[in-house]
Amino acid sequence: MTSTRDAALHADVDRPSRREQILRAAAQLFAERGSRAVGVDDVGAAVGVTGPAIYRHFASKDAMLAEMLLRISERLADGGRECVAAAGADAAEQLRALIAFQVEFALDNPALIVVHDRDLTSLPESEAGQVRRLQRRYVEVWVAVLARLHPEAEAAACRARAHAVFGLINSTPHSTGRLDQGSLRDLLRRTAWAAATA
């Protein structure tokens, strides 16, 4: 039988850090209102602290935005490579793994998708450039797999195909709630596969 102390320790492990709580709350608020319309006090209120307490974790609201966009870009770039490696040598299996990975990311992070689409240009150029470089790394993982499935296609065509698939999957912020998540996951995987292999 699990003791109260063990349960408390387990809860502490599962509980996100204050920094993580701040980033999640900021992402949700930025998605709803746009980063420019959200103040530090708003983010603080969402996590139950005063606005000035946020400054113990982030130098500014822009620092929050930069970290959330850099983190998701790193996660996608690293995760894409890991998916391909784990799928083995078959390009079709690699593509299935990439599609499943992107679909799960989109279903789990609709707010981050909205923030990225709308607020990337709000970052200072140095940080926006870092985000774009990481995104290019992720795209090139897809391009390499698609090039093996479409050996007759030029790299530019494979890149365009990858972006088309991202657009399809990342439309989830506009469809969340209209289908149950299982049905939406299945629909996205099937339609993304059709778009990638057509």
Salt bridges, closest charged atoms under 4 A:
ASP12 OD1 - ARG15 NH1 2.64
ASP14 OD2 - HIS10 NE2 2.97
GLU20 OE2 - ARG24 NE 3.53
GLU20 OE1 - ARG71 NH2 2.45
ASP42 OD2 - ARG33 NH1 3.51
ASP62 OD1 - ARG36 NH1 3.17
GLU67 OE1 - ARG19 NH2 2.53
GLU67 OE2 - ARG71 NH1 3.34
ASP78 OD1 - ARG81 NH2 2.77
ASP78 OD1 - ARG137 NH2 3.42
GLU93 OE2 - ARG96 NH1 2.89
GLU104 OE2 - ARG185 NE 2.43
GLU104 OE2 - ARG189 NH2 3.65
ASP117 OD1 - HIS116 ND1 3.41
GLU125 OE2 - ARG132 NH1 3.23
GLU140 OE2 - ARG159 NE 2.80
GLU152 OE2 - HIS150 ND1 3.94
ASP186 OD2 - ARG190 NE 2.92
